[in-house]
Amino acid sequence: MGGILEARPQTLRGKGLWLPFSGDLDRAVEMASGIGATHLLYRVGIRGMLFVETARYVLHRAREAGLTALAWIPLSLEHPLAEAEVVLKSLRIGYEGVVLEVGESAGGKTVAAATLGRQILADGGDPERLFYVSFPNIWQHPEIPYREMNPFCRGGFMPWCTVTQQRTPRTVVDKWAYGEYTRWAKEWGDMPPIYPVLALGRDEKVIWRPGAPEFLKWVQALAAHDPPFLSIYEVGSIDRELWPILASLGPSVAPLPPPAPSPAGTPAPPEEPPTATARFHVTTVNDTIWGICKRYGISRRQFWEWNGHLWDEQGLPRDEIYMQEGWRVRVG
């Protein structure tokens, strides 16, 4: 199989915003305009499931706002083949690239990471449009499969540069993100380009919100390395008073070009059914997921793939006891 996207080596340039919940999309669009962002990184799925309806909607809104949309997928690597399919579906829908989050849940799963990469590439995924995000202090996280991600995530490595009171910008940005990157690029022989992620950390489970002077120190530390692309995690955590600082950081430059058409003779990959043909059910107080699935002849997995975003957007566990009356769920 092949033809998802033609290989197109291209450096990311500009600024990106991470959007975990579509409920914050309006604020994301406003913030993007305020800081001169060029890209939106949206969490399109989790645990091998793609939120098809919302992924399409966010992609459409991003394009309307003049933003390039990248799909963001947290990996567990429990089911690498299913997670590979989420990557491929995201590209088929029209996302310009995919960022794979490799955190603690992916620790120790080197074989699964390699399997994921082989499957994506075998089915036509373009390695230049695949990226991964993880901890910057690589030496302290030997369980994370960095080395297995590098061969197929050729688009870039995105280290979290977390703003906290416990560490200085010199430690996190200079020593860890860029120092570790340089060290391991020599050790392993090859690493994709580095694109740092600026994130506010948590102190005692509460997001630390630094004042403008402290935040400026972190931004200046990153600016000293002149990154061609910097992203900010996440939309809802950055106070408006900090937006002018981010606006002053780096130019707004052209996003990635659109994917090339499939080569002659190669059939285009199948698209997901368009939203217009979908069927929906408005939930009542007596509805259960089991009952809805039985009534409409769909599997529970398919139900969650279509509708899991309704729980995720409100920070609710995926359990039918949290299903709310009046929700419009997709059933076909």
Secondary structure as the mmCIF struct_conf table of DSSP 4:
data_model
#
loop_
_struct_conf.conf_type_id
_struct_conf.id
_struct_conf.beg_label_comp_id
_struct_conf.beg_label_asym_id
_struct_conf.beg_label_seq_id
_struct_conf.end_label_comp_id
_struct_conf.end_label_asym_id
_struct_conf.end_label_seq_id
BEND BEND1 ILE A 4 LEU A 5
STRN STRN1 GLY A 14 LEU A 19
BEND BEND2 PRO A 20 PRO A 20
HELX_RH_3T_P HELX_RH_3T_P1 SER A 22 ASP A 24
HELX_RH_AL_P HELX_RH_AL_P1 LEU A 25 ILE A 35
TURN_TY1_P TURN_TY1_P1 GLY A 36 GLY A 36
STRN STRN2 HIS A 39 ARG A 43
STRN STRN3 GLY A 45 ILE A 46
TURN_TY1_P TURN_TY1_P2 ARG A 47 GLY A 48
STRN STRN4 MET A 49 LEU A 50
HELX_RH_AL_P HELX_RH_AL_P2 VAL A 52 GLU A 64
TURN_TY1_P TURN_TY1_P3 ALA A 65 GLY A 66
HELX_LH_PP_P HELX_LH_PP_P1 LEU A 67 LEU A 67
STRN STRN5 THR A 68 PRO A 74
BEND BEND3 GLU A 78 HIS A 79
HELX_RH_AL_P HELX_RH_AL_P3 PRO A 80 ILE A 93
TURN_TY1_P TURN_TY1_P4 GLY A 94 GLY A 94
BEND BEND4 GLU A 96 GLU A 96
STRN STRN6 GLY A 97 GLU A 101
HELX_RH_3T_P HELX_RH_3T_P2 GLU A 104 ALA A 106
TURN_TY1_P TURN_TY1_P5 GLY A 107 GLY A 108
HELX_RH_AL_P HELX_RH_AL_P4 THR A 110 ALA A 122
TURN_TY1_P TURN_TY1_P6 ASP A 123 GLY A 124
HELX_RH_3T_P HELX_RH_3T_P3 PRO A 127 ARG A 129
STRN STRN7 LEU A 130 SER A 134
BEND BEND5 PRO A 136 PRO A 136
HELX_RH_3T_P HELX_RH_3T_P4 ILE A 138 GLN A 140
TURN_TY1_P TURN_TY1_P7 PRO A 142 GLU A 143
BEND BEND6 ILE A 144 ILE A 144
HELX_RH_AL_P HELX_RH_AL_P5 TYR A 146 MET A 149
TURN_TY1_P TURN_TY1_P8 ASN A 150 PHE A 152
BEND BEND7 GLY A 155 GLY A 155
STRN STRN8 GLY A 156 VAL A 163
BEND BEND8 GLN A 165 ARG A 167
HELX_RH_AL_P HELX_RH_AL_P6 PRO A 169 PRO A 169
HELX_RH_PI_P HELX_RH_PI_P1 ARG A 170 GLU A 180
HELX_RH_AL_P HELX_RH_AL_P7 TYR A 181 TRP A 188
BEND BEND9 GLY A 189 GLY A 189
HELX_LH_PP_P HELX_LH_PP_P2 PRO A 192 PRO A 193
STRN STRN9 ILE A 194 ILE A 194
STRN STRN10 VAL A 197 LEU A 200
STRN STRN11 ARG A 202 ASP A 203
TURN_TY1_P TURN_TY1_P9 GLU A 204 LYS A 205
STRN STRN12 VAL A 206 ILE A 207
HELX_RH_AL_P HELX_RH_AL_P8 ALA A 212 ALA A 223
TURN_TY1_P TURN_TY1_P10 ALA A 224 HIS A 225
BEND BEND10 PRO A 228 PRO A 228
STRN STRN13 PHE A 229 TYR A 233
HELX_RH_3T_P HELX_RH_3T_P5 VAL A 235 SER A 237
BEND BEND11 ILE A 238 ILE A 238
HELX_RH_3T_P HELX_RH_3T_P6 ARG A 240 LEU A 242
HELX_RH_AL_P HELX_RH_AL_P9 TRP A 243 ALA A 247
TURN_TY1_P TURN_TY1_P11 SER A 248 SER A 248
BEND BEND12 LEU A 249 GLY A 250
HELX_LH_PP_P HELX_LH_PP_P3 LEU A 256 PRO A 263
TURN_TY1_P TURN_TY1_P12 ALA A 264 GLY A 265
HELX_LH_PP_P HELX_LH_PP_P4 THR A 266 PRO A 274
HELX_RH_3T_P HELX_RH_3T_P7 THR A 275 THR A 277
STRN STRN14 PHE A 280 VAL A 282
TURN_TY1_P TURN_TY1_P13 VAL A 285 ASN A 286
HELX_RH_AL_P HELX_RH_AL_P10 ILE A 289 TYR A 296
TURN_TY1_P TURN_TY1_P14 GLY A 297 GLY A 297
HELX_RH_AL_P HELX_RH_AL_P11 ARG A 300 ASP A 312
TURN_TY1_P TURN_TY1_P15 GLU A 313 GLY A 315
BEND BEND13 ARG A 318 ARG A 318
HELX_RH_3T_P HELX_RH_3T_P8 GLU A 320 TYR A 322
TURN_TY1_P TURN_TY1_P16 GLU A 325 GLY A 326
STRN STRN15 ARG A 328 ARG A 330
#
